[in-house]
């Protein structure tokens, strides 16, 4: 195994006493990540809009766990949660921007009332919380930020256009942020899962109310998938959260962390298709510049 990828003993050692701040911790990746980190000896600030689902963990891990109500779309709640977390544990070592969900439907079908709450959660909430914690990361010149994207942040698919837009935004912002923070000793990892057995296709997902028959063979097929595949996805959520913690425990965390074979295959197929398209259009591409001065090297 590469020295960059820590073994289980190194992960355990790395997480002793670390403080993680996790959004969307009441279910799915967030809940499993909270449980796993507590088992490793880390401290966790577990936040969610509805925290009752975390009450059982409070009984067993009171010293390690702080449960906070947080709607990431509310700047005042973000500030309060960050202040409360730092008052309890001091500095935060790892921020996990996990809160988010998807809306399925063709671009033309999804209304503003359906897509704007998703943007507010997936993009603007992530921005608000990250900004709230950056000063303490900078002050210590250390820390990790894990931003939950998706294979849908790398590859656009029919029926997911608005969701793709939120995750492509997370990708671009995170890549730029990583470059800004690298000289300060702060790492940003973009987590890009394929289909995993969380509630993404279940109670967490939203389907556009409007349906236009012309999109039946494109976005309509995605609706069928959305309605029939919950609980049948290939990805194991427990293995996903273990991979996230391994990434954050590495001396050289990855910039991109693809999770699951489908995500890997789909992204490799896109890279291959893009390379082929670039080659086909290379002459046109290069012809878009002003002519090089005589004697200059292009």
Backbone bond lengths (Angstrom), bond angles and torsions (degrees), N, CA, C in turn:
res aa  C-N    CA-C-N  psi(-1)  N-CA   C-N-CA  omega(-1)  CA-C   N-CA-C  phi
1 X - - - 1.473 - - 1.530 109.94 -
2 X 1.309 116.73 142.21 1.455 121.17 179.66 1.520 110.70 -59.98
3 X 1.361 115.23 146.02 1.463 119.82 176.98 1.524 111.29 -63.14
4 X 1.325 116.30 -20.80 1.463 120.58 179.28 1.523 111.30 -71.88
5 X 1.330 116.35 -29.60 1.464 121.12 -176.55 1.525 108.88 -96.25
6 X 1.335 118.50 113.29 1.459 120.51 -175.60 1.517 112.30 -72.30
7 X 1.339 115.86 147.77 1.459 120.12 174.50 1.535 108.56 -84.17
8 X 1.346 117.66 170.60 1.479 119.21 -176.28 1.528 114.21 -55.72
9 X 1.332 117.66 -37.08 1.460 119.85 179.59 1.525 111.05 -66.53
10 X 1.324 116.69 -38.23 1.460 120.60 178.57 1.519 111.56 -69.32
11 X 1.334 116.87 -36.77 1.461 120.56 175.81 1.521 109.93 -62.20
12 X 1.330 116.11 -46.17 1.461 120.56 179.95 1.527 110.95 -59.04
13 X 1.322 116.25 -46.07 1.460 120.37 -179.61 1.524 111.36 -64.57
14 X 1.338 115.63 -39.27 1.466 119.91 -176.70 1.515 112.55 -67.50
15 X 1.329 117.38 -27.93 1.463 120.13 -172.80 1.526 114.31 -95.58
16 X 1.318 117.92 -3.44 1.458 120.06 179.16 1.529 110.41 -61.22
17 X 1.311 116.28 114.95 1.456 120.46 176.97 1.513 116.26 79.55
18 X 1.320 118.42 -3.29 1.462 120.84 177.61 1.530 109.55 -65.25
19 X 1.325 116.29 153.47 1.465 121.63 -179.76 1.525 109.03 -115.86
20 X 1.315 115.96 119.63 1.465 123.10 179.57 1.525 109.34 -109.76
21 X 1.321 115.97 139.95 1.467 123.10 174.39 1.522 106.44 -115.41
22 X 1.337 116.83 116.72 1.469 121.46 -172.76 1.520 109.93 -122.33
23 X 1.318 117.10 130.24 1.458 121.41 173.46 1.530 109.44 -96.81
24 X 1.325 115.81 157.31 1.464 120.22 -179.45 1.515 112.10 61.00
25 X 1.349 116.88 42.71 1.464 120.94 -171.40 1.522 114.08 -88.27
26 X 1.312 118.39 1.15 1.467 119.34 -174.94 1.528 113.47 -81.15
27 X 1.341 117.76 -15.57 1.463 119.93 -177.66 1.522 109.44 -157.34
28 X 1.328 115.30 173.72 1.456 121.21 173.52 1.516 113.51 58.42
29 X 1.343 115.43 -143.00 1.457 120.40 -178.93 1.528 111.17 -56.01
30 X 1.329 116.74 -40.44 1.457 120.12 -176.05 1.515 112.47 -61.06
31 X 1.311 117.23 -45.63 1.469 121.65 179.43 1.527 110.74 -65.29
32 X 1.332 117.42 -47.69 1.458 120.71 -179.23 1.521 111.82 -64.24
33 X 1.326 116.09 -38.57 1.461 120.28 178.65 1.529 110.32 -63.70
34 X 1.322 116.60 -42.00 1.461 121.00 177.62 1.527 110.73 -59.77
35 X 1.315 117.47 -48.47 1.462 121.51 -179.93 1.527 111.44 -60.68
36 X 1.325 116.10 -45.29 1.465 120.51 -176.91 1.528 111.07 -64.72
37 X 1.314 116.77 -43.81 1.461 120.11 -179.65 1.527 111.54 -64.28
38 X 1.317 116.81 -39.98 1.465 119.73 177.64 1.527 110.48 -61.41
39 X 1.330 116.59 -37.62 1.461 120.40 179.51 1.522 111.95 -67.26
40 X 1.335 117.14 -23.32 1.467 122.12 179.92 1.530 112.52 -88.33
41 X 1.317 116.74 -8.40 1.458 119.64 -179.00 1.506 114.54 95.99
42 X 1.329 117.44 9.81 1.462 120.67 176.68 1.520 110.02 -81.73
43 X 1.319 115.64 162.05 1.458 122.63 171.78 1.520 108.40 -98.13
44 X 1.315 116.89 142.94 1.464 120.24 -174.83 1.519 110.78 -132.88
45 X 1.320 115.36 130.55 1.453 122.26 166.55 1.523 105.12 -98.43
46 X 1.311 116.31 103.47 1.465 122.24 -175.96 1.526 108.56 -99.14
47 X 1.319 116.57 117.38 1.457 120.43 -176.70 1.523 110.83 -118.55
48 X 1.323 114.59 149.56 1.467 120.87 179.21 1.514 108.41 -165.52
49 X 1.314 116.09 159.67 1.466 119.44 175.60 1.518 110.60 -67.16
50 X 1.322 116.68 -36.73 1.460 122.10 177.61 1.519 107.49 -124.90
51 X 1.318 117.11 114.45 1.458 121.12 -170.25 1.529 114.30 -99.44
52 X 1.325 118.32 -1.44 1.469 119.98 -176.80 1.523 112.33 -57.08
53 X 1.336 116.42 -32.25 1.461 120.64 -178.65 1.524 112.41 -67.29
54 X 1.325 117.57 -10.22 1.459 121.54 -178.88 1.523 112.64 -102.46
55 X 1.329 117.60 -2.02 1.458 121.12 -174.77 1.524 112.44 -59.32
56 X 1.326 117.58 -34.75 1.462 119.96 -178.70 1.521 111.82 -64.33
57 X 1.337 116.53 -32.17 1.457 119.67 179.99 1.529 111.26 -73.27
58 X 1.316 116.19 -31.13 1.459 119.96 -179.27 1.519 111.39 -62.04
59 X 1.308 117.28 -35.57 1.466 121.30 -178.31 1.531 111.06 -65.95
60 X 1.312 116.94 -36.82 1.460 120.89 -174.81 1.520 114.05 -92.66
61 X 1.324 117.32 -20.47 1.470 120.16 -172.45 1.527 111.56 -134.44
62 X 1.304 116.86 41.52 1.456 120.15 -174.13 1.514 114.70 -57.11
63 X 1.357 117.05 -37.99 1.458 119.56 -177.61 1.527 112.46 -72.77
64 X 1.328 116.03 -30.54 1.467 120.17 -176.04 1.522 113.34 -92.26
65 X 1.303 117.43 -17.41 1.467 120.99 -166.19 1.517 112.04 -119.06
66 X 1.328 114.62 132.91 1.461 121.60 170.16 1.524 107.59 -120.78
67 X 1.313 117.18 124.19 1.464 122.20 -179.70 1.521 108.13 -105.98
68 X 1.326 115.68 125.20 1.455 120.68 -177.59 1.520 110.62 -129.74
69 X 1.309 116.30 137.56 1.464 120.85 172.75 1.523 108.64 -75.41
70 X 1.313 116.22 128.87 1.465 119.84 -177.64 1.525 110.87 -151.94
71 X 1.310 115.12 122.60 1.455 122.84 166.55 1.517 105.67 -103.09
72 X 1.332 117.40 110.77 1.467 120.68 -173.08 1.524 112.79 -65.31
73 X 1.334 117.28 -14.19 1.468 119.43 178.92 1.527 112.05 -82.96
74 X 1.333 117.56 -2.36 1.465 122.07 179.88 1.528 110.10 -106.75
75 X 1.332 118.87 106.91 1.473 120.17 179.99 1.521 113.37 -56.12
76 X 1.330 117.79 -36.65 1.463 119.69 -179.50 1.525 111.19 -67.49
77 X 1.344 116.97 -37.53 1.459 119.68 177.41 1.528 111.19 -69.53
78 X 1.319 116.45 -36.14 1.467 120.06 176.67 1.524 110.28 -60.48
79 X 1.327 116.56 -48.21 1.462 120.27 -179.45 1.525 111.19 -61.13
80 X 1.321 115.94 -44.54 1.461 119.58 -179.45 1.524 111.03 -62.26
81 X 1.327 116.89 -44.17 1.463 120.57 -178.21 1.525 111.30 -64.38
82 X 1.326 116.65 -43.14 1.463 119.74 179.00 1.524 110.51 -64.16
83 X 1.306 117.34 -43.73 1.471 120.76 178.34 1.527 111.35 -61.19
84 X 1.337 116.83 -43.82 1.459 121.20 -179.77 1.530 111.30 -64.76
85 X 1.333 115.81 -41.33 1.465 120.00 -179.43 1.519 111.51 -64.69
86 X 1.319 116.65 -43.27 1.455 119.75 -178.45 1.525 111.54 -72.45
87 X 1.337 116.60 -29.84 1.466 119.55 174.99 1.526 110.80 -66.89
88 X 1.334 116.39 -32.91 1.473 120.79 -178.37 1.530 111.86 -81.34
89 X 1.312 117.22 -48.88 1.461 120.65 -171.23 1.530 114.66 -112.10
90 X 1.316 117.69 -9.04 1.454 118.84 -172.24 1.514 108.86 84.32
91 X 1.307 117.52 -137.83 1.462 121.10 -175.86 1.523 112.19 -70.90
92 X 1.332 115.02 150.01 1.467 122.98 174.31 1.521 108.17 -94.15
93 X 1.328 116.98 131.63 1.467 120.94 179.54 1.522 112.70 -90.92
94 X 1.331 116.37 -37.26 1.469 120.56 -175.72 1.525 109.42 -136.19
95 X 1.305 116.11 128.21 1.466 122.25 173.06 1.522 108.50 -105.77
96 X 1.323 116.65 129.30 1.463 121.34 175.61 1.520 108.54 -117.02
97 X 1.317 116.46 107.86 1.462 122.38 175.91 1.526 108.13 -85.70
98 X 1.324 114.82 86.04 1.462 121.53 -173.88 1.523 113.17 -102.92
99 X 1.332 118.34 -25.19 1.466 120.79 -176.34 1.528 110.47 -59.78
100 X 1.306 116.35 131.68 1.461 120.40 178.93 1.515 111.03 168.59
101 X 1.323 115.11 168.18 1.467 120.15 178.45 1.523 108.81 -160.29
102 X 1.333 115.76 174.71 1.453 120.58 -177.86 1.519 113.01 -120.47
103 X 1.312 116.04 149.29 1.465 123.61 171.89 1.521 107.03 -117.77
104 X 1.329 116.65 126.31 1.453 119.84 179.31 1.526 110.35 -106.60
105 X 1.328 114.38 147.61 1.458 122.23 -177.37 1.516 108.52 148.10
106 X 1.315 117.06 154.38 1.461 120.20 177.31 1.529 110.14 -63.11
107 X 1.310 116.39 154.21 1.464 122.44 -179.59 1.522 110.70 -48.86
108 X 1.318 117.41 -44.76 1.460 121.77 -177.21 1.520 112.40 -72.55
109 X 1.322 116.81 -22.58 1.464 120.56 -176.24 1.525 113.43 -83.40
110 X 1.321 117.01 -31.81 1.473 120.72 -173.53 1.528 109.84 -78.67
111 X 1.323 116.45 123.64 1.458 120.86 -177.39 1.526 110.88 -87.06
112 X 1.326 115.46 164.96 1.463 120.10 179.18 1.527 111.11 -60.40
113 X 1.328 116.70 -38.22 1.463 120.08 178.57 1.525 111.63 -62.85
114 X 1.328 116.63 -24.25 1.465 120.67 179.74 1.527 112.35 -89.72
115 X 1.346 117.00 -38.24 1.460 117.24 -175.51 1.523 114.98 -90.29
116 X 1.331 118.94 -26.74 1.463 118.65 -176.81 1.532 113.07 -66.74
117 X 1.346 120.10 -41.60 1.470 117.96 175.31 1.529 112.72 -58.78
118 X 1.338 116.67 -34.02 1.463 119.78 177.49 1.530 110.82 -67.15
119 X 1.332 117.28 -43.74 1.471 119.98 176.29 1.527 110.14 -61.19
120 X 1.322 116.98 -41.50 1.462 120.40 -178.73 1.521 111.61 -62.11
121 X 1.325 116.89 -35.60 1.468 120.69 178.75 1.518 111.38 -81.79
122 X 1.332 116.81 -55.78 1.464 121.63 -170.74 1.525 113.46 -69.45
123 X 1.333 116.86 -31.77 1.465 120.52 -173.90 1.528 111.58 -113.27
124 X 1.320 116.95 -62.39 1.463 119.56 -171.77 1.528 112.31 -71.33
125 X 1.332 117.71 -34.10 1.456 119.68 174.95 1.519 111.43 -64.95
126 X 1.327 115.76 -41.19 1.464 121.18 177.05 1.530 110.43 -60.87
127 X 1.327 116.42 -43.11 1.466 120.49 179.28 1.524 110.78 -62.52
128 X 1.336 116.61 -47.03 1.462 120.74 -176.90 1.523 111.44 -60.64
129 X 1.323 117.00 -44.82 1.456 120.00 -177.59 1.526 111.18 -70.29
130 X 1.313 117.05 -40.72 1.465 119.93 179.02 1.524 110.70 -61.57
131 X 1.329 116.85 -44.35 1.458 120.14 177.74 1.527 111.82 -61.10
132 X 1.324 116.61 -35.60 1.463 120.45 -178.85 1.525 112.19 -66.86
133 X 1.339 117.45 -29.91 1.458 120.44 -177.14 1.529 113.96 -100.05
134 X 1.309 118.28 -13.03 1.466 119.99 -177.60 1.529 113.69 -59.93
135 X 1.337 120.73 -40.06 1.474 118.40 -178.17 1.529 113.67 -56.92
136 X 1.340 117.92 -39.18 1.461 118.60 -179.15 1.525 111.62 -75.89
137 X 1.335 117.89 -29.77 1.467 119.41 172.34 1.529 109.88 -64.12
138 X 1.322 116.59 -46.06 1.468 120.76 -178.48 1.520 111.55 -63.32
139 X 1.323 115.93 -40.34 1.464 119.54 -177.54 1.531 111.28 -61.06
140 X 1.337 116.81 -34.10 1.467 120.98 -177.77 1.516 112.88 -94.76
141 X 1.346 116.64 -10.45 1.466 121.20 -176.46 1.529 111.21 56.05
142 X 1.329 115.63 41.71 1.463 119.92 176.93 1.525 109.01 -162.75
143 X 1.319 114.79 161.98 1.461 120.10 177.25 1.512 111.89 138.34
144 X 1.326 114.61 164.26 1.462 122.32 178.07 1.517 109.26 -131.03
145 X 1.317 115.34 140.21 1.461 122.22 173.25 1.519 107.35 -122.35
146 X 1.326 116.22 123.20 1.457 121.38 175.05 1.519 107.77 -110.37
147 X 1.324 116.34 115.55 1.456 121.43 178.57 1.521 109.18 -104.48
148 X 1.330 115.66 119.86 1.466 120.10 -179.49 1.517 109.53 -77.75
149 X 1.319 114.61 110.95 1.454 121.36 172.21 1.524 106.75 -104.53
150 X 1.325 116.89 -131.23 1.464 121.61 -175.79 1.520 106.58 -176.94
151 X 1.319 117.35 162.51 1.463 118.39 166.79 1.525 108.64 -58.87
152 X 1.334 116.06 -23.67 1.458 121.61 174.53 1.514 113.37 -70.21
153 X 1.332 117.99 -5.84 1.453 121.25 171.89 1.509 112.39 -92.68
154 X 1.343 116.16 -5.98 1.460 121.74 -179.49 1.526 112.60 -116.60
155 X 1.322 116.27 -27.91 1.464 121.58 -177.01 1.527 108.72 -133.60
156 X 1.317 117.04 123.45 1.459 121.24 177.29 1.513 111.22 -83.46
157 X 1.316 115.74 138.26 1.461 121.03 -178.80 1.520 110.21 -132.88
158 X 1.337 118.71 147.07 1.461 120.31 178.79 1.519 111.15 -60.38
159 X 1.320 115.37 139.52 1.446 120.65 -179.43 1.512 113.87 91.12
160 X 1.333 116.55 -7.47 1.468 120.47 -179.43 1.528 111.28 -124.78
161 X 1.314 118.82 18.58 1.462 120.33 -170.14 1.519 113.29 -56.11
162 X 1.325 118.34 -45.25 1.460 120.36 -178.58 1.523 111.12 -71.46
163 X 1.323 117.04 -39.00 1.466 120.33 174.96 1.523 109.77 -64.25
164 X 1.348 116.75 -44.69 1.457 120.02 175.74 1.521 111.10 -54.60
165 X 1.322 116.75 -40.97 1.469 120.50 -178.79 1.525 111.14 -60.34
166 X 1.346 117.23 -40.76 1.464 119.03 179.79 1.523 111.07 -67.38
167 X 1.315 116.88 -40.16 1.462 119.49 -175.88 1.529 111.77 -78.72
168 X 1.330 117.95 -33.15 1.467 119.10 172.30 1.523 109.80 -62.51
169 X 1.324 117.42 -35.62 1.467 121.28 176.54 1.523 110.40 -63.39
170 X 1.324 116.73 -43.52 1.464 120.45 178.20 1.524 110.62 -61.82
171 X 1.319 116.73 -40.44 1.466 120.72 179.69 1.529 111.31 -61.22
172 X 1.321 116.59 -52.18 1.459 119.95 -176.71 1.511 112.22 -63.68
173 X 1.334 115.91 -45.09 1.459 120.03 179.13 1.519 110.88 -61.78
174 X 1.326 116.58 -43.08 1.460 120.68 -176.24 1.530 111.60 -67.56
175 X 1.319 117.23 -39.26 1.461 119.64 178.57 1.525 110.93 -62.95
176 X 1.325 117.02 -44.17 1.460 120.48 178.96 1.531 110.61 -66.52
177 X 1.344 116.61 -43.11 1.456 120.95 179.02 1.527 110.90 -60.62
178 X 1.325 116.71 -40.25 1.462 120.69 179.21 1.525 111.07 -60.08
179 X 1.328 116.91 -40.58 1.467 120.21 178.49 1.527 111.25 -66.40
180 X 1.337 116.29 -37.83 1.467 120.39 179.94 1.521 111.94 -68.11
181 X 1.338 116.59 -34.40 1.452 120.94 -173.54 1.519 113.70 -92.78
182 X 1.325 118.06 -17.75 1.467 120.80 -176.07 1.530 113.04 -54.89
183 X 1.342 119.83 -44.57 1.472 118.63 179.61 1.527 113.27 -66.26
184 X 1.336 117.24 -13.86 1.461 121.59 -178.17 1.525 112.55 -97.21
185 X 1.337 116.63 3.45 1.459 119.99 178.35 1.518 114.42 79.52
186 X 1.330 116.63 20.64 1.468 121.80 -178.77 1.527 108.31 -113.35
187 X 1.314 116.66 131.46 1.461 121.44 -175.30 1.521 111.51 -107.32
188 X 1.323 115.19 141.82 1.458 122.14 174.73 1.526 108.15 -119.23
189 X 1.322 116.55 125.79 1.466 121.96 176.01 1.520 108.56 -118.95
190 X 1.329 115.59 128.30 1.461 121.66 177.08 1.524 107.35 -97.16
191 X 1.321 116.48 117.89 1.466 121.80 -176.80 1.526 108.38 -94.47
192 X 1.339 116.05 125.04 1.464 121.66 -171.79 1.528 111.27 -125.06
193 X 1.331 117.20 79.57 1.463 119.96 -179.36 1.530 111.75 -76.70
194 X 1.323 114.04 151.02 1.448 120.10 164.18 1.523 108.20 -86.35
195 X 1.330 118.71 -151.46 1.469 120.81 179.61 1.539 111.67 -72.21
196 X 1.319 116.69 122.09 1.460 122.53 176.81 1.523 109.07 -124.68
197 X 1.315 116.07 157.28 1.464 121.11 -176.85 1.529 111.97 -81.52
198 X 1.312 114.37 64.54 1.463 122.15 171.91 1.524 107.26 -107.13
199 X 1.328 116.01 -165.44 1.466 120.18 178.46 1.528 112.42 -90.64
200 X 1.343 117.28 14.54 1.460 119.99 -177.28 1.526 112.24 -56.74
201 X 1.331 116.29 -41.53 1.467 120.48 178.17 1.523 112.02 -93.28
202 X 1.324 115.92 -0.51 1.455 119.90 -179.22 1.514 111.24 -103.51
203 X 1.330 116.13 -124.05 1.464 120.06 -173.77 1.519 113.62 -68.84
204 X 1.352 117.78 -16.57 1.463 119.31 -179.99 1.526 112.62 -82.15
205 X 1.320 117.55 -20.75 1.454 120.62 -174.75 1.518 113.43 -87.73
206 X 1.327 115.21 159.69 1.466 122.08 179.28 1.523 108.44 -129.84
207 X 1.314 115.91 137.77 1.465 121.73 177.13 1.522 108.94 -112.01
208 X 1.322 116.52 130.76 1.461 120.69 179.61 1.525 109.98 -56.79
209 X 1.328 115.74 138.61 1.462 120.14 -178.69 1.523 111.98 -71.45
210 X 1.320 116.61 -39.79 1.468 120.46 -178.53 1.520 110.47 -75.06
211 X 1.341 115.77 142.35 1.458 121.21 174.86 1.518 108.72 -134.74
212 X 1.326 116.89 126.00 1.457 123.17 -179.99 1.524 107.67 -108.88
213 X 1.329 118.38 120.38 1.465 121.11 -174.15 1.526 114.42 -54.45
214 X 1.330 118.26 -30.85 1.464 120.45 -178.75 1.531 112.79 -61.43
215 X 1.330 117.77 -18.83 1.462 120.47 -178.46 1.530 112.43 -100.50
216 X 1.307 117.33 12.45 1.466 120.73 -175.13 1.526 112.96 -60.41
217 X 1.336 117.11 -34.98 1.466 120.33 -176.18 1.524 113.10 -87.98
218 X 1.321 117.65 -3.50 1.462 120.28 178.69 1.526 109.04 -118.85
219 X 1.303 116.95 -85.91 1.467 119.99 178.79 1.530 111.62 -62.30
220 X 1.329 116.63 -29.72 1.464 119.69 178.81 1.519 112.29 -61.35
221 X 1.332 117.05 -36.47 1.463 120.67 177.45 1.533 110.72 -65.87
222 X 1.324 115.94 -34.83 1.459 119.38 176.91 1.520 110.84 -67.72
223 X 1.327 117.28 -36.95 1.467 120.14 175.30 1.536 110.35 -60.09
224 X 1.328 116.64 -41.82 1.461 120.25 178.94 1.530 110.46 -61.57
225 X 1.326 115.76 -42.60 1.463 120.90 177.35 1.522 109.94 -61.61
226 X 1.320 116.28 -45.88 1.457 123.06 -179.00 1.524 110.89 -57.12
227 X 1.323 115.91 -40.18 1.463 121.32 -174.81 1.530 113.80 -81.60
228 X 1.340 116.73 -18.99 1.465 118.75 -170.29 1.529 115.44 -116.75
229 X 1.326 118.44 -13.38 1.459 119.19 -169.43 1.524 115.29 -105.23
230 X 1.316 119.37 -1.00 1.456 120.06 179.19 1.531 110.32 -59.76
231 X 1.322 115.93 128.06 1.452 120.59 -178.22 1.510 114.41 86.18
232 X 1.340 117.51 -2.36 1.467 121.46 -179.42 1.527 112.36 -113.27
233 X 1.328 117.21 2.40 1.453 120.44 -176.52 1.531 110.74 -66.10
234 X 1.325 116.00 152.76 1.467 121.17 -176.05 1.521 113.11 -75.60
235 X 1.320 118.09 -25.39 1.450 121.00 -172.63 1.518 113.98 -76.75
236 X 1.335 116.00 136.42 1.461 123.08 177.60 1.530 108.33 -93.65
237 X 1.336 119.24 111.99 1.468 120.68 -175.49 1.529 113.73 -60.69
238 X 1.331 117.62 -33.34 1.467 119.64 179.97 1.524 110.44 -64.55
239 X 1.320 116.75 -42.23 1.462 120.07 178.23 1.524 111.01 -65.92
240 X 1.330 115.91 -31.96 1.467 119.74 178.76 1.524 110.83 -65.52
241 X 1.332 117.52 -45.88 1.465 118.80 -177.92 1.529 110.66 -69.78
242 X 1.319 117.56 -32.72 1.466 119.49 175.40 1.525 110.52 -64.31
243 X 1.334 116.81 -36.57 1.466 120.44 176.79 1.525 111.06 -66.35
244 X 1.324 117.18 -39.04 1.466 120.41 178.66 1.526 111.19 -62.24
245 X 1.333 116.30 -43.22 1.462 119.87 -179.17 1.524 110.33 -68.53
246 X 1.321 116.88 -38.18 1.466 119.87 176.04 1.530 110.39 -60.39
247 X 1.326 116.70 -41.55 1.460 120.42 179.62 1.525 110.95 -62.27
248 X 1.333 116.10 -43.78 1.473 120.19 -179.21 1.523 111.66 -71.48
249 X 1.328 117.74 -20.20 1.462 122.04 179.93 1.519 112.36 -87.96
250 X 1.315 117.78 -9.48 1.453 121.83 -176.27 1.525 111.14 -75.73
251 X 1.338 117.71 146.20 1.464 119.57 173.25 1.525 112.48 -67.63
252 X 1.318 116.00 -18.43 1.461 121.93 176.86 1.528 108.84 -133.34
253 X 1.329 118.10 78.32 1.464 120.24 -178.32 1.523 111.74 -60.40
254 X 1.329 117.34 145.42 1.461 119.55 179.85 1.524 111.52 -71.62
255 X 1.306 116.19 149.13 1.462 120.88 173.41 1.523 109.75 -72.38
256 X 1.328 116.64 -39.44 1.464 123.00 178.54 1.515 108.91 -123.04
257 X 1.329 116.95 132.96 1.457 121.88 177.34 1.524 108.53 -124.83
258 X 1.330 115.74 93.00 1.461 121.03 174.63 1.523 108.91 -74.37
259 X 1.328 116.40 140.42 1.456 120.75 -178.39 1.526 110.10 -128.96
260 X 1.317 115.67 121.05 1.461 121.54 176.93 1.519 112.66 99.86
261 X 1.334 115.44 146.86 1.465 121.51 -177.67 1.522 112.12 -63.07
262 X 1.334 117.21 -40.01 1.458 118.57 -178.61 1.520 110.64 -61.63
263 X 1.333 116.74 -42.21 1.461 120.15 178.84 1.525 110.31 -61.96
264 X 1.317 116.63 -44.81 1.460 120.31 -179.46 1.524 111.26 -63.64
265 X 1.323 117.07 -47.19 1.464 120.72 -179.15 1.525 111.21 -63.15
266 X 1.312 116.14 -41.95 1.462 119.34 -177.17 1.535 111.27 -67.21
267 X 1.319 116.31 -39.40 1.464 118.69 -179.16 1.519 111.05 -72.20
268 X 1.326 117.25 -38.87 1.469 119.42 176.84 1.527 111.01 -62.81
269 X 1.334 116.69 -38.49 1.466 120.22 177.41 1.522 110.30 -63.48
270 X 1.324 117.24 -38.96 1.463 119.55 178.55 1.521 110.50 -65.90
271 X 1.335 117.37 -44.62 1.462 120.37 179.32 1.521 110.52 -57.56
272 X 1.333 116.13 -43.65 1.465 120.58 -179.95 1.525 110.69 -62.80
273 X 1.338 117.04 -43.71 1.464 120.72 -179.59 1.523 111.56 -66.44
274 X 1.314 117.02 -39.80 1.467 120.61 179.42 1.526 110.22 -66.18
275 X 1.337 116.83 -42.82 1.470 119.97 178.07 1.531 110.93 -59.38
276 X 1.332 116.17 -41.96 1.467 119.87 179.83 1.528 110.97 -64.91
277 X 1.328 116.89 -41.84 1.460 120.90 -180.00 1.523 111.36 -66.36
278 X 1.323 116.04 -40.96 1.468 119.84 177.84 1.518 110.50 -60.23
279 X 1.320 116.55 -43.89 1.466 120.37 179.99 1.520 111.62 -62.91
280 X 1.333 116.44 -41.94 1.463 120.51 -179.64 1.523 111.34 -61.47
281 X 1.307 116.90 -39.93 1.465 122.21 -173.93 1.529 113.48 -101.89
282 X 1.327 116.94 12.94 1.467 119.66 -173.81 1.525 112.52 -59.80
283 X 1.317 117.70 -40.77 1.470 119.96 -178.50 1.529 110.89 -62.61
284 X 1.320 116.21 -43.02 1.467 120.43 177.29 1.524 110.45 -65.04
285 X 1.316 115.96 -40.93 1.465 120.81 179.28 1.515 111.39 -58.68
286 X 1.324 116.51 -51.09 1.459 120.62 -177.78 1.522 111.92 -68.96
287 X 1.323 116.03 -26.59 1.460 119.92 -179.99 1.521 114.20 -74.66
288 X 1.324 117.85 -3.71 1.465 120.76 -178.16 1.528 113.06 -82.62
289 X 1.340 118.05 -9.53 1.461 121.28 178.70 1.527 110.95 -85.02
290 X 1.338 116.12 161.45 1.466 119.58 167.96 1.527 108.28 -62.95
291 X 1.346 116.81 151.01 1.462 118.78 176.65 1.524 110.45 -58.71
292 X 1.336 116.00 138.49 1.465 120.28 178.25 1.514 109.69 -67.66
293 X 1.338 117.99 142.69 1.478 120.32 175.89 1.521 110.60 -57.62
294 X 1.293 116.37 149.43 1.461 121.58 179.74 1.526 109.17 -57.97
295 X 1.312 116.10 129.48 1.468 120.47 178.41 1.508 114.18 88.85
296 X 1.341 117.67 -9.75 1.466 120.17 -179.14 1.522 109.75 -82.01
297 X 1.322 116.67 149.53 1.459 121.77 177.23 1.523 108.79 -89.23
298 X 1.310 116.57 129.81 1.460 120.33 179.16 1.498 109.91 -81.34
